[in-house]
Amino acid sequence: MKIEAIHHVSLGVTDLERSRQFYSEILKLQEIERPPFGFPGAWFAAGTSQQLHLIVHPNSTFRTGKGLDTRDGHFAVRVGSYRQTVVYLWSRGYKEDAADEFKRMILQPNATAGFPQIYILDPDRNMIEINAAELD
């Protein structure tokens, strides 16, 4: 077996419209057609061939009560400019010291990983890493 790429990441969400708004308006992902499954959800393009699938399912596992933790389960997206992304998130109300945990971000411009990273939460506490190839 030889894996060619990650095709999609699937996340459980509780409020589909709230999550749709977050992923389209904050992360700027483009919603794509989804097959007519017998349960609610939405699909988004995430790059050239990857996808993000949101699923409303009563038995989903959630990070209930957990805040930002860079070592907890997350998925990562790559952006072209770290600094432009930070400025964009500031314009959307995100801050490192925000009292609202859903507007808090962790900035790691000189991360040990070797590339700059930003961490935020979606409305269901799914953690998202946003990174760039280099610090610009």
mmCIF file of the C-alpha atoms, coordinates in Angstrom:
data_MODEL
# 
_entry.id   MODEL 
# 
loop_
_atom_site.group_PDB 
_atom_site.id 
_atom_site.type_symbol 
_atom_site.label_atom_id 
_atom_site.label_alt_id 
_atom_site.label_comp_id 
_atom_site.label_asym_id 
_atom_site.label_entity_id 
_atom_site.label_seq_id 
_atom_site.pdbx_PDB_ins_code 
_atom_site.Cartn_x 
_atom_site.Cartn_y 
_atom_site.Cartn_z 
_atom_site.occupancy 
_atom_site.B_iso_or_equiv 
_atom_site.pdbx_formal_charge 
_atom_site.auth_seq_id 
_atom_site.auth_comp_id 
_atom_site.auth_asym_id 
_atom_site.auth_atom_id 
_atom_site.pdbx_PDB_model_num 
ATOM 1   C CA . MET A 1 1   ? 0.000   0.000  0.000  1.00 0.00 ? 1   MET A CA 1 
ATOM 2   C CA . LYS A 1 2   ? 1.223   3.483  -0.855 1.00 0.00 ? 2   LYS A CA 1 
ATOM 3   C CA . ILE A 1 3   ? -0.768  6.457  0.459  1.00 0.00 ? 3   ILE A CA 1 
ATOM 4   C CA . GLU A 1 4   ? -0.861  9.294  -2.050 1.00 0.00 ? 4   GLU A CA 1 
ATOM 5   C CA . ALA A 1 5   ? -2.455  12.024 0.089  1.00 0.00 ? 5   ALA A CA 1 
ATOM 6   C CA . ILE A 1 6   ? -4.910  12.730 2.868  1.00 0.00 ? 6   ILE A CA 1 
ATOM 7   C CA . HIS A 1 7   ? -8.264  12.970 1.080  1.00 0.00 ? 7   HIS A CA 1 
ATOM 8   C CA . HIS A 1 8   ? -10.394 14.513 3.824  1.00 0.00 ? 8   HIS A CA 1 
ATOM 9   C CA . VAL A 1 9   ? -10.740 15.267 7.492  1.00 0.00 ? 9   VAL A CA 1 
ATOM 10  C CA . SER A 1 10  ? -14.134 14.646 9.072  1.00 0.00 ? 10  SER A CA 1 
ATOM 11  C CA . LEU A 1 11  ? -15.306 16.633 12.110 1.00 0.00 ? 11  LEU A CA 1 
ATOM 12  C CA . GLY A 1 12  ? -18.358 16.305 14.285 1.00 0.00 ? 12  GLY A CA 1 
ATOM 13  C CA . VAL A 1 13  ? -20.326 19.519 14.769 1.00 0.00 ? 13  VAL A CA 1 
ATOM 14  C CA . THR A 1 14  ? -23.445 20.335 16.772 1.00 0.00 ? 14  THR A CA 1 
ATOM 15  C CA . ASP A 1 15  ? -24.858 23.288 14.824 1.00 0.00 ? 15  ASP A CA 1 
ATOM 16  C CA . LEU A 1 16  ? -24.345 22.879 11.089 1.00 0.00 ? 16  LEU A CA 1 
ATOM 17  C CA . GLU A 1 17  ? -25.234 26.458 10.112 1.00 0.00 ? 17  GLU A CA 1 
ATOM 18  C CA . ARG A 1 18  ? -22.919 27.950 12.771 1.00 0.00 ? 18  ARG A CA 1 
ATOM 19  C CA . SER A 1 19  ? -20.091 25.688 11.590 1.00 0.00 ? 19  SER A CA 1 
ATOM 20  C CA . ARG A 1 20  ? -20.797 26.414 7.926  1.00 0.00 ? 20  ARG A CA 1 
ATOM 21  C CA . GLN A 1 21  ? -20.496 30.117 8.707  1.00 0.00 ? 21  GLN A CA 1 
ATOM 22  C CA . PHE A 1 22  ? -17.206 29.647 10.591 1.00 0.00 ? 22  PHE A CA 1 
ATOM 23  C CA . TYR A 1 23  ? -15.539 27.549 7.895  1.00 0.00 ? 23  TYR A CA 1 
ATOM 24  C CA . SER A 1 24  ? -16.716 29.725 5.014  1.00 0.00 ? 24  SER A CA 1 
ATOM 25  C CA . GLU A 1 25  ? -16.352 33.166 6.635  1.00 0.00 ? 25  GLU A CA 1 
ATOM 26  C CA . ILE A 1 26  ? -13.367 32.725 8.969  1.00 0.00 ? 26  ILE A CA 1 
ATOM 27  C CA . LEU A 1 27  ? -11.297 30.042 7.225  1.00 0.00 ? 27  LEU A CA 1 
ATOM 28  C CA . LYS A 1 28  ? -12.534 31.072 3.761  1.00 0.00 ? 28  LYS A CA 1 
ATOM 29  C CA . LEU A 1 29  ? -13.116 27.480 2.624  1.00 0.00 ? 29  LEU A CA 1 
ATOM 30  C CA . GLN A 1 30  ? -15.366 26.941 -0.382 1.00 0.00 ? 30  GLN A CA 1 
ATOM 31  C CA . GLU A 1 31  ? -18.370 24.695 0.228  1.00 0.00 ? 31  GLU A CA 1 
ATOM 32  C CA . ILE A 1 32  ? -18.646 21.903 -2.337 1.00 0.00 ? 32  ILE A CA 1 
ATOM 33  C CA . GLU A 1 33  ? -21.395 19.498 -3.341 1.00 0.00 ? 33  GLU A CA 1 
ATOM 34  C CA . ARG A 1 34  ? -22.126 16.703 -0.892 1.00 0.00 ? 34  ARG A CA 1 
ATOM 35  C CA . PRO A 1 35  ? -23.918 13.441 -1.686 1.00 0.00 ? 35  PRO A CA 1 
ATOM 36  C CA . PRO A 1 36  ? -27.484 13.173 -0.323 1.00 0.00 ? 36  PRO A CA 1 
ATOM 37  C CA . PHE A 1 37  ? -26.619 11.240 2.849  1.00 0.00 ? 37  PHE A CA 1 
ATOM 38  C CA . GLY A 1 38  ? -29.393 10.576 5.345  1.00 0.00 ? 38  GLY A CA 1 
ATOM 39  C CA . PHE A 1 39  ? -27.804 12.830 7.966  1.00 0.00 ? 39  PHE A CA 1 
ATOM 40  C CA . PRO A 1 40  ? -26.869 16.525 8.049  1.00 0.00 ? 40  PRO A CA 1 
ATOM 41  C CA . GLY A 1 41  ? -23.436 17.722 7.027  1.00 0.00 ? 41  GLY A CA 1 
ATOM 42  C CA . ALA A 1 42  ? -21.411 19.906 4.696  1.00 0.00 ? 42  ALA A CA 1 
ATOM 43  C CA . TRP A 1 43  ? -18.264 19.433 2.618  1.00 0.00 ? 43  TRP A CA 1 
ATOM 44  C CA . PHE A 1 44  ? -15.589 22.041 1.919  1.00 0.00 ? 44  PHE A CA 1 
ATOM 45  C CA . ALA A 1 45  ? -12.614 22.125 -0.438 1.00 0.00 ? 45  ALA A CA 1 
ATOM 46  C CA . ALA A 1 46  ? -9.426  22.506 1.579  1.00 0.00 ? 46  ALA A CA 1 
ATOM 47  C CA . GLY A 1 47  ? -6.619  22.998 -0.912 1.00 0.00 ? 47  GLY A CA 1 
ATOM 48  C CA . THR A 1 48  ? -6.226  21.503 -4.353 1.00 0.00 ? 48  THR A CA 1 
ATOM 49  C CA . SER A 1 49  ? -7.450  17.982 -3.602 1.00 0.00 ? 49  SER A CA 1 
ATOM 50  C CA . GLN A 1 50  ? -8.239  17.792 0.125  1.00 0.00 ? 50  GLN A CA 1 
ATOM 51  C CA . GLN A 1 51  ? -11.618 18.193 1.745  1.00 0.00 ? 51  GLN A CA 1 
ATOM 52  C CA . LEU A 1 52  ? -13.142 18.952 5.135  1.00 0.00 ? 52  LEU A CA 1 
ATOM 53  C CA . HIS A 1 53  ? -16.342 17.070 5.956  1.00 0.00 ? 53  HIS A CA 1 
ATOM 54  C CA . LEU A 1 54  ? -18.614 18.349 8.728  1.00 0.00 ? 54  LEU A CA 1 
ATOM 55  C CA . ILE A 1 55  ? -21.052 15.842 10.204 1.00 0.00 ? 55  ILE A CA 1 
ATOM 56  C CA . VAL A 1 56  ? -23.916 16.300 12.650 1.00 0.00 ? 56  VAL A CA 1 
ATOM 57  C CA . HIS A 1 57  ? -24.099 13.030 14.572 1.00 0.00 ? 57  HIS A CA 1 
ATOM 58  C CA . PRO A 1 58  ? -25.421 12.517 18.119 1.00 0.00 ? 58  PRO A CA 1 
ATOM 59  C CA . ASN A 1 59  ? -22.567 10.135 18.987 1.00 0.00 ? 59  ASN A CA 1 
ATOM 60  C CA . SER A 1 60  ? -19.676 12.363 17.854 1.00 0.00 ? 60  SER A CA 1 
ATOM 61  C CA . THR A 1 61  ? -16.738 12.823 20.187 1.00 0.00 ? 61  THR A CA 1 
ATOM 62  C CA . PHE A 1 62  ? -16.207 16.446 21.235 1.00 0.00 ? 62  PHE A CA 1 
ATOM 63  C CA . ARG A 1 63  ? -13.514 18.266 23.207 1.00 0.00 ? 63  ARG A CA 1 
ATOM 64  C CA . THR A 1 64  ? -16.161 19.404 25.709 1.00 0.00 ? 64  THR A CA 1 
ATOM 65  C CA . GLY A 1 65  ? -14.836 21.968 28.168 1.00 0.00 ? 65  GLY A CA 1 
ATOM 66  C CA . LYS A 1 66  ? -11.347 22.006 26.636 1.00 0.00 ? 66  LYS A CA 1 
ATOM 67  C CA . GLY A 1 67  ? -9.602  25.143 25.462 1.00 0.00 ? 67  GLY A CA 1 
ATOM 68  C CA . LEU A 1 68  ? -6.663  25.647 23.147 1.00 0.00 ? 68  LEU A CA 1 
ATOM 69  C CA . ASP A 1 69  ? -3.979  23.013 23.665 1.00 0.00 ? 69  ASP A CA 1 
ATOM 70  C CA . THR A 1 70  ? -1.405  22.759 20.899 1.00 0.00 ? 70  THR A CA 1 
ATOM 71  C CA . ARG A 1 71  ? -0.711  19.104 21.719 1.00 0.00 ? 71  ARG A CA 1 
ATOM 72  C CA . ASP A 1 72  ? -4.322  17.948 21.564 1.00 0.00 ? 72  ASP A CA 1 
ATOM 73  C CA . GLY A 1 73  ? -5.892  16.477 18.424 1.00 0.00 ? 73  GLY A CA 1 
ATOM 74  C CA . HIS A 1 74  ? -6.164  18.969 15.570 1.00 0.00 ? 74  HIS A CA 1 
ATOM 75  C CA . PHE A 1 75  ? -5.879  19.351 11.836 1.00 0.00 ? 75  PHE A CA 1 
ATOM 76  C CA . ALA A 1 76  ? -3.592  21.809 10.092 1.00 0.00 ? 76  ALA A CA 1 
ATOM 77  C CA . VAL A 1 77  ? -3.979  24.004 7.044  1.00 0.00 ? 77  VAL A CA 1 
ATOM 78  C CA . ARG A 1 78  ? -1.156  25.775 5.224  1.00 0.00 ? 78  ARG A CA 1 
ATOM 79  C CA . VAL A 1 79  ? -1.333  29.457 4.240  1.00 0.00 ? 79  VAL A CA 1 
ATOM 80  C CA . GLY A 1 80  ? 0.924   31.520 2.005  1.00 0.00 ? 80  GLY A CA 1 
ATOM 81  C CA . SER A 1 81  ? 1.667   34.263 4.534  1.00 0.00 ? 81  SER A CA 1 
ATOM 82  C CA . TYR A 1 82  ? 1.843   33.859 8.301  1.00 0.00 ? 82  TYR A CA 1 
ATOM 83  C CA . ARG A 1 83  ? 1.852   37.611 8.958  1.00 0.00 ? 83  ARG A CA 1 
ATOM 84  C CA . GLN A 1 84  ? -1.071  38.352 6.632  1.00 0.00 ? 84  GLN A CA 1 
ATOM 85  C CA . THR A 1 85  ? -3.043  35.582 8.327  1.00 0.00 ? 85  THR A CA 1 
ATOM 86  C CA . VAL A 1 86  ? -2.340  37.023 11.789 1.00 0.00 ? 86  VAL A CA 1 
ATOM 87  C CA . VAL A 1 87  ? -3.481  40.472 10.620 1.00 0.00 ? 87  VAL A CA 1 
ATOM 88  C CA . TYR A 1 88  ? -6.591  38.914 9.055  1.00 0.00 ? 88  TYR A CA 1 
ATOM 89  C CA . LEU A 1 89  ? -7.460  37.071 12.282 1.00 0.00 ? 89  LEU A CA 1 
ATOM 90  C CA . TRP A 1 90  ? -6.947  40.279 14.291 1.00 0.00 ? 90  TRP A CA 1 
ATOM 91  C CA . SER A 1 91  ? -9.438  41.964 11.931 1.00 0.00 ? 91  SER A CA 1 
ATOM 92  C CA . ARG A 1 92  ? -11.936 39.191 12.754 1.00 0.00 ? 92  ARG A CA 1 
ATOM 93  C CA . GLY A 1 93  ? -11.552 39.805 16.515 1.00 0.00 ? 93  GLY A CA 1 
ATOM 94  C CA . TYR A 1 94  ? -8.976  37.124 17.372 1.00 0.00 ? 94  TYR A CA 1 
ATOM 95  C CA . LYS A 1 95  ? -6.379  38.003 20.013 1.00 0.00 ? 95  LYS A CA 1 
ATOM 96  C CA . GLU A 1 96  ? -3.780  36.133 22.035 1.00 0.00 ? 96  GLU A CA 1 
ATOM 97  C CA . ASP A 1 97  ? -5.336  37.343 25.282 1.00 0.00 ? 97  ASP A CA 1 
ATOM 98  C CA . ALA A 1 98  ? -9.022  37.287 24.299 1.00 0.00 ? 98  ALA A CA 1 
ATOM 99  C CA . ALA A 1 99  ? -11.398 36.556 27.178 1.00 0.00 ? 99  ALA A CA 1 
ATOM 100 C CA . ASP A 1 100 ? -13.684 34.683 24.758 1.00 0.00 ? 100 ASP A CA 1 
ATOM 101 C CA . GLU A 1 101 ? -11.912 31.374 24.162 1.00 0.00 ? 101 GLU A CA 1 
ATOM 102 C CA . PHE A 1 102 ? -13.505 31.172 20.711 1.00 0.00 ? 102 PHE A CA 1 
ATOM 103 C CA . LYS A 1 103 ? -11.672 34.391 19.757 1.00 0.00 ? 103 LYS A CA 1 
ATOM 104 C CA . ARG A 1 104 ? -8.373  33.402 21.371 1.00 0.00 ? 104 ARG A CA 1 
ATOM 105 C CA . MET A 1 105 ? -5.408  32.370 19.268 1.00 0.00 ? 105 MET A CA 1 
ATOM 106 C CA . ILE A 1 106 ? -2.001  30.974 20.096 1.00 0.00 ? 106 ILE A CA 1 
ATOM 107 C CA . LEU A 1 107 ? 0.769   32.453 17.954 1.00 0.00 ? 107 LEU A CA 1 
ATOM 108 C CA . GLN A 1 108 ? 4.012   30.540 17.528 1.00 0.00 ? 108 GLN A CA 1 
ATOM 109 C CA . PRO A 1 109 ? 6.038   32.469 14.960 1.00 0.00 ? 109 PRO A CA 1 
ATOM 110 C CA . ASN A 1 110 ? 9.232   30.584 15.860 1.00 0.00 ? 110 ASN A CA 1 
ATOM 111 C CA . ALA A 1 111 ? 7.731   27.173 16.576 1.00 0.00 ? 111 ALA A CA 1 
ATOM 112 C CA . THR A 1 112 ? 9.954   24.200 17.317 1.00 0.00 ? 112 THR A CA 1 
ATOM 113 C CA . ALA A 1 113 ? 8.295   22.451 14.363 1.00 0.00 ? 113 ALA A CA 1 
ATOM 114 C CA . GLY A 1 114 ? 10.360  24.650 12.045 1.00 0.00 ? 114 GLY A CA 1 
ATOM 115 C CA . PHE A 1 115 ? 7.461   26.614 10.584 1.00 0.00 ? 115 PHE A CA 1 
ATOM 116 C CA . PRO A 1 116 ? 5.265   29.350 12.128 1.00 0.00 ? 116 PRO A CA 1 
ATOM 117 C CA . GLN A 1 117 ? 1.939   28.248 13.608 1.00 0.00 ? 117 GLN A CA 1 
ATOM 118 C CA . ILE A 1 118 ? -1.369  29.729 14.770 1.00 0.00 ? 118 ILE A CA 1 
ATOM 119 C CA . TYR A 1 119 ? -3.967  27.782 16.752 1.00 0.00 ? 119 TYR A CA 1 
ATOM 120 C CA . ILE A 1 120 ? -7.689  28.578 17.022 1.00 0.00 ? 120 ILE A CA 1 
ATOM 121 C CA . LEU A 1 121 ? -10.915 26.757 17.945 1.00 0.00 ? 121 LEU A CA 1 
ATOM 122 C CA . ASP A 1 122 ? -13.983 26.223 15.799 1.00 0.00 ? 122 ASP A CA 1 
ATOM 123 C CA . PRO A 1 123 ? -17.438 26.651 17.406 1.00 0.00 ? 123 PRO A CA 1 
ATOM 124 C CA . ASP A 1 124 ? -17.394 23.017 18.645 1.00 0.00 ? 124 ASP A CA 1 
ATOM 125 C CA . ARG A 1 125 ? -13.877 23.253 20.115 1.00 0.00 ? 125 ARG A CA 1 
ATOM 126 C CA . ASN A 1 126 ? -12.285 21.376 17.219 1.00 0.00 ? 126 ASN A CA 1 
ATOM 127 C CA . MET A 1 127 ? -8.732  22.671 17.165 1.00 0.00 ? 127 MET A CA 1 
ATOM 128 C CA . ILE A 1 128 ? -7.213  24.081 14.004 1.00 0.00 ? 128 ILE A CA 1 
ATOM 129 C CA . GLU A 1 129 ? -3.561  24.784 13.298 1.00 0.00 ? 129 GLU A CA 1 
ATOM 130 C CA . ILE A 1 130 ? -2.830  27.354 10.605 1.00 0.00 ? 130 ILE A CA 1 
ATOM 131 C CA . ASN A 1 131 ? 0.779   27.307 9.453  1.00 0.00 ? 131 ASN A CA 1 
ATOM 132 C CA . ALA A 1 132 ? 3.049   28.719 6.771  1.00 0.00 ? 132 ALA A CA 1 
ATOM 133 C CA . ALA A 1 133 ? 6.187   27.335 5.152  1.00 0.00 ? 133 ALA A CA 1 
ATOM 134 C CA . GLU A 1 134 ? 8.244   30.152 6.664  1.00 0.00 ? 134 GLU A CA 1 
ATOM 135 C CA . LEU A 1 135 ? 7.976   33.281 8.762  1.00 0.00 ? 135 LEU A CA 1 
ATOM 136 C CA . ASP A 1 136 ? 7.535   36.257 6.466  1.00 0.00 ? 136 ASP A CA 1 
# 
